[in-house]
């Protein structure tokens, strides 16, 4: 089985509920750190910060 493609996001704070509905999971809030990605502890979905995303560095 191939791993899911990462989901590219524009902010360093994301939330995941596994897609909602009966196959979902409790909503969790994830922070993308220095690695540039975060992985949901429930469903293993990978969130990757896009190259042109706002990093909140005050620019």
TORPA-4810 file (N, C-alpha, C, O; in nm, 3 decimals):
<nodes>
NODE_1_0.084_-0.118_0.000_0.000_0.000_0.000_0.089_0.125_0.000_0.180_0.137_0.081_X
NODE_2_0.060_0.216_-0.091_0.140_0.338_-0.101_0.095_0.439_0.004_-0.024_0.448_0.035_X
NODE_3_0.190_0.515_0.059_0.151_0.619_0.156_0.071_0.729_0.086_0.089_0.754_-0.033_X
NODE_4_-0.017_0.794_0.162_-0.096_0.904_0.108_-0.005_1.019_0.066_0.101_1.040_0.125_X
NODE_5_-0.048_1.091_-0.033_0.023_1.211_-0.074_0.009_1.315_0.037_-0.096_1.322_0.101_X
NODE_6_0.111_1.394_0.060_0.100_1.497_0.164_-0.002_1.603_0.125_-0.027_1.626_0.007_X
NODE_7_-0.058_1.666_0.224_-0.149_1.778_0.200_-0.070_1.906_0.223_-0.021_1.930_0.333_X
NODE_8_-0.060_1.988_0.120_0.015_2.113_0.129_-0.074_2.221_0.186_-0.187_2.240_0.140_X
NODE_9_-0.024_2.292_0.287_-0.101_2.395_0.355_-0.025_2.527_0.354_0.096_2.529_0.333_X
NODE_10_-0.098_2.637_0.378_-0.040_2.771_0.373_-0.011_2.831_0.509_0.044_2.941_0.518_X
NODE_11_-0.048_2.761_0.616_-0.022_2.810_0.751_0.045_2.702_0.834_0.035_2.583_0.802_X
NODE_12_0.114_2.744_0.940_0.187_2.646_1.022_0.098_2.582_1.129_0.144_2.494_1.202_X
NODE_13_-0.028_2.625_1.139_-0.123_2.563_1.231_-0.234_2.500_1.149_-0.301_2.568_1.071_X
NODE_14_-0.255_2.369_1.167_-0.358_2.298_1.093_-0.439_2.213_1.190_-0.395_2.184_1.301_X
NODE_15_-0.559_2.174_1.146_-0.638_2.080_1.225_-0.676_1.962_1.136_-0.689_1.976_1.015_X
NODE_16_-0.693_1.847_1.198_-0.727_1.726_1.124_-0.837_1.652_1.199_-0.830_1.635_1.321_X
NODE_17_-0.939_1.607_1.125_-1.044_1.525_1.186_-1.061_1.394_1.110_-1.162_1.325_1.123_X
NODE_18_-0.961_1.361_1.030_-0.964_1.235_0.956_-1.064_1.233_0.843_-1.096_1.126_0.791_X
NODE_19_-1.114_1.347_0.805_-1.210_1.352_0.696_-1.353_1.359_0.743_-1.446_1.366_0.662_X
NODE_20_-1.374_1.356_0.874_-1.508_1.368_0.929_-1.593_1.244_0.904_-1.544_1.143_0.854_X
NODE_21_-1.717_1.253_0.940_-1.809_1.142_0.923_-1.773_1.023_1.010_-1.693_1.035_1.103_X
NODE_22_-1.832_0.907_0.981_-1.810_0.788_1.065_-1.667_0.734_1.059_-1.626_0.659_1.147_X
NODE_23_-1.591_0.770_0.956_-1.454_0.722_0.945_-1.352_0.821_1.000_-1.232_0.797_0.993_X
NODE_24_-1.400_0.932_1.055_-1.311_1.035_1.108_-1.260_1.001_1.246_-1.277_0.889_1.295_X
NODE_25_-1.198_1.099_1.308_-1.147_1.085_1.444_-1.163_1.219_1.514_-1.199_1.318_1.450_X
NODE_26_-1.139_1.226_1.644_-1.150_1.355_1.713_-1.059_1.458_1.648_-0.948_1.426_1.605_X
NODE_27_-1.105_1.582_1.641_-1.025_1.689_1.580_-0.902_1.716_1.666_-0.912_1.733_1.787_X
NODE_28_-0.787_1.719_1.600_-0.662_1.753_1.668_-0.601_1.872_1.597_-0.620_1.890_1.476_X
NODE_29_-0.528_1.952_1.671_-0.463_2.070_1.616_-0.314_2.043_1.613_-0.255_2.002_1.713_X
NODE_30_-0.253_2.066_1.497_-0.112_2.035_1.476_-0.035_2.162_1.442_-0.089_2.251_1.377_X
NODE_31_0.088_2.169_1.486_0.175_2.283_1.456_0.290_2.232_1.371_0.360_2.138_1.409_X
NODE_32_0.309_2.294_1.257_0.419_2.257_1.169_0.543_2.329_1.219_0.546_2.452_1.224_X
NODE_33_0.643_2.254_1.255_0.765_2.310_1.313_0.876_2.328_1.210_0.850_2.346_1.091_X
NODE_34_0.999_2.324_1.258_1.116_2.349_1.174_1.134_2.246_1.063_1.198_2.275_0.962_X
NODE_35_1.078_2.127_1.081_1.090_2.024_0.977_1.006_2.057_0.855_1.029_2.002_0.747_X
NODE_36_0.908_2.149_0.871_0.823_2.187_0.759_0.705_2.094_0.738_0.634_2.105_0.638_X
NODE_37_0.685_1.999_0.833_0.570_1.911_0.820_0.521_1.865_0.957_0.593_1.874_1.056_X
NODE_38_0.397_1.816_0.959_0.337_1.760_1.079_0.258_1.637_1.037_0.204_1.632_0.927_X
NODE_39_0.252_1.538_1.126_0.181_1.414_1.097_0.073_1.394_1.202_0.099_1.404_1.322_X
NODE_40_-0.048_1.365_1.157_-0.159_1.341_1.248_-0.135_1.212_1.325_-0.105_1.109_1.265_X
NODE_41_-0.147_1.215_1.458_-0.125_1.094_1.537_-0.235_0.989_1.521_-0.214_0.873_1.555_X
NODE_42_-0.351_1.028_1.471_-0.461_0.934_1.452_-0.457_0.865_1.317_-0.461_0.743_1.309_X
NODE_43_-0.449_0.944_1.209_-0.464_0.887_1.076_-0.336_0.891_0.993_-0.334_0.844_0.879_X
NODE_44_-0.230_0.948_1.048_-0.099_0.956_0.982_-0.098_1.044_0.857_-0.006_1.035_0.776_X
NODE_45_-0.199_1.129_0.842_-0.199_1.223_0.729_-0.085_1.322_0.750_-0.066_1.375_0.859_X
NODE_46_-0.010_1.346_0.641_0.103_1.439_0.648_0.063_1.575_0.595_0.005_1.586_0.487_X
NODE_47_0.093_1.678_0.672_0.070_1.816_0.631_0.205_1.880_0.610_0.291_1.878_0.699_X
NODE_48_0.225_1.938_0.491_0.352_1.998_0.455_0.329_2.145_0.426_0.237_2.182_0.353_X
NODE_49_0.414_2.229_0.484_0.403_2.372_0.462_0.450_2.404_0.321_0.562_2.370_0.284_X
NODE_50_0.364_2.470_0.242_0.400_2.503_0.105_0.513_2.606_0.103_0.531_2.681_0.199_X
NODE_51_0.586_2.610_-0.005_0.704_2.697_-0.016_0.669_2.845_-0.004_0.751_2.923_0.045_X
NODE_52_0.551_2.885_-0.047_0.514_3.026_-0.043_0.424_3.059_0.076_0.357_3.163_0.076_X
NODE_53_0.421_2.972_0.176_0.334_2.991_0.293_0.386_3.102_0.383_0.505_3.132_0.387_X
NODE_54_0.292_3.161_0.457_0.329_3.261_0.556_0.380_3.186_0.680_0.313_3.097_0.732_X
NODE_55_0.497_3.222_0.725_0.557_3.152_0.839_0.532_3.223_0.970_0.566_3.170_1.076_X
NODE_56_0.472_3.340_0.967_0.447_3.413_1.089_0.572_3.478_1.145_0.582_3.504_1.265_X
NODE_57_0.669_3.504_1.057_0.796_3.561_1.103_0.793_3.715_1.109_0.895_3.778_1.136_X
NODE_58_0.675_3.773_1.084_0.661_3.917_1.096_0.691_3.994_0.969_0.707_4.115_0.974_X
NODE_59_0.698_3.927_0.854_0.724_3.995_0.726_0.600_4.062_0.674_0.602_4.123_0.568_X
</nodes>
